[in-house]
Amino acid sequence: MTVTLGEPLLTAPRVSIKDPVDNHCYTVKEVFPDAPEGSTFSSVGNHATTPINAYEGDACSGSPTATSPMGYGMFLGGAPIRSIKILSGPSVSTLPTNRTTPPA
């Protein structure tokens, strides 16, 4: 998982969280301890197999910013993200889908 602090994206500090912990809520201050008060993540990229939710509220409070969890390879930017939560359980990529097999 990669998070970027504030704007602009090209020069903003970026951190990779190498071993995200299931059910843990990561806040801006936890990942960027020296960030000014009121700072937000300007982007979140999920490179882990475990899905994540992003929140505008501190401490993963309120509703997630997206309607469904972010799976592997997904990116979220443009929203004032203050915290992200690593979800437990199967990754989004391993959940069953409603695909149909094309006729032979």
C-alpha positions, 0 to 999 in steps of 0.5 A, spaced: 500 500 500 502 506 498 500 513 501 501 520 499 501 526 503 497 532 501 498 536 494 502 536 489 502 529 488 509 530 484 513 532 490 509 530 496 512 525 501 510 518 499 510 512 503 509 504 502 506 500 508 510 494 506 506 489 511 499 492 512 496 489 518 489 486 518 483 490 521 488 496 523 486 503 521 492 507 519 492 515 520 496 521 517 499 522 523 501 515 524 504 514 517 507 521 517 508 523 524 511 530 522 505 532 518 502 539 520 495 538 523 489 537 519 493 534 513 490 528 509 493 523 504 492 526 497 492 519 494 492 511 496 494 505 492 493 498 494 498 493 492 496 488 497 492 482 496 487 485 502 482 490 500 482 497 504 477 502 505 479 510 505 475 515 510 475 522 510 474 521 518 480 520 523 480 514 526 477 510 520 470 513 522 464 515 518 462 511 511 468 509 507 469 514 501 468 509 496 462 504 495 466 498 495 473 496 498 479 498 494 482 491 491 489 490 489 491 495 483 486 500 485 488 507 486 484 513 490 485 520 489 482 527 489 478 526 496 481 528 503 483 522 506 484 522 513 485 514 515 485 508 511 483 501 514 486 494 512 480 489 511 481 482 513 478 476 510 479 474 502 481 479 498 477 482 493 480 478 487 478 472 490 471 473 491 466 469 486 464 473 480 457 473 476 461 471 470 458 467 465 461 462 460 461 464 453 457 459 448 462 454 445 
